[in-house]
Amino acid sequence: MSADVTSTAQDDAAASSGGGSGAADRSEDGGRPGAGGRSAGGGRGVDEAQPYGLPGKPLARGPFLFGLVGGLGVLTAIALAQMVVASLSTIILVVVAMFLAVGLNPAVEALQRRGLGRRWAISLVFAGVIVAFALFGLAVVPPLSQQVADFVAAVPGYVTELSRHPTLRRLDAEYQILPQLASFITGTLGPSLASGVVGAGLVVLDGVFTTVTLLVLMLYFLGSLHTIKAYLLKLVPASRRERTGAIAEEILSGIGGYVAGNVLISVIAGVVSWIFLSVLGVRYALALALVVALTDLIPLVGATIGAVLVSAVVALQSLPMGLACAIFFVVYQQVENYLIYPRVMKRSVDVTPAVTVIAALFGGALLGIVGALLAIPVAAAISLIIREVVLPRQAQS
């Protein structure tokens, strides 16, 4: 019995001595785990075998992993940029549809205040848009088709008159101009015109498809505008939701007022131009007035473009009438800029003239006519956010 107790005591003393030796080893190696755990064959410790990371993660801080992650990030950014560029036309279509829906929403709400349900109000507004598109097509397409048909019918007469001209007959006898012209028309110009007609038909079909898609998207956005606003407000923290909703409503009302005001100004320009052209006796006065109304939607330069185009077309009919049109448009633009525009736009957007010009220039450079149309309300929204959010925070700091 005493021998067993003595053996047990000796074993405990040996274990205590071994533990002290291991602690000394750990203290000498800085307490690193596994520092003193070398094998009898002289194997390296864990830190020497994995110098760039923790055990089990050999590439956690390695340069290879850093370069791999950076390269994958660059490739992902390039892929996203290519996707945005490839779908840019679709993005523009969605943005324009949303913009038009916000612009038509005040008309829907005005009909709702008169006792109509929202569905009936949306239906009436959408029907008005369809009627406007139909009237534009009926006013522009028949005159254009008639002009093309008249030109095609007059081509043989032009050729006959040219062939009877003495100078041309002499040149034809010396250089064989008419046979060469005939071979050029049949061999080169004819196929080119045929392919051009096919391409023009495809362009027309693409325009019709784009217009129908735009109208459908606008209808969906107009019907679900309140749902979209409520869903987006849920993404805002609850403490800021009321303030954000008020700012969003003010932005949307400003955009709607801008769209409605711009359309009203264009309608006024079209109606006044149609009355003037009809009194002047210009052919296709309604189609030309619609051209004036459409180009007047473009900020800054739209009214000038429409005036130049219509004056040039009228000048082809009669030079005095073209000069009269030019004088009329110069006078009308002064009235529009200094009388009509300020009265219509006084409650829509609050943007200084310099910011308006700069925004329209940048928008036109980025997205063309669509960018110029969207630039002014976007600038108004940014100005409102700065005035209501940024400046108060700066004043409190």
Secondary structure, 3 states (H helix, E strand, C coil): CHHHHHHHHHHHHHHHHHHHHHHHHHHHCCCCCCCCCCCCCCCCCHHHHCCCCCCCCCCCCCHHHHHHHHHHHHHHHHHHHHHHHHCHHHHHHHHHHHHHHHHHHHHHHHHHHCCCCHHHHHHHHHHHHHHHHHHHHHHHHHHHHHHHHHHHHHHHHHHHHHHHCHHHHHHHHHHCHHHHHHHHHHHHHHHHHHHHHHHHHHHHHHHHHHHHHHHHHHHHHHHCHHHHHHHHHHCCCHHHHHHHHHHHHHHHHHHHHHHHHHHHHHHHHHHHHHHHHHHHCCCCHHHHHHHHHHHCCCCCCHHHHHHHHHHHHHHHHCHHHHHHHHHHHHHHHHHHHHHHHHHHHCCCCCCCHHHHHHHHHHHHHHHHHHHHHHHHHHHHHHHHHHHHHHHHHHHHC
